[in-house]
Amino acid sequence: MENRTCSSGSGKIMPPEQNRNNVAKRRTKIKQKI
């Protein structure tokens, strides 16, 4: 149950600013991999 809320509710609970940070981190990680 906790995993489910973390996965689908995490993005909704988090503010848009935090979401942007997560996306930026993911992009940097992908760039580093390439």
C-alpha positions, 0 to 999 in steps of 0.5 A: 500500500505504501509503495502504491501511494509513493508511486502515484501520490508522490508526484501529486503531493510534491509541489511543481518546483520539486517535480521540476527538480526531479526531472532535471536530476533525471535529465542530468543522469541520462546525460551522464550515462550517454 
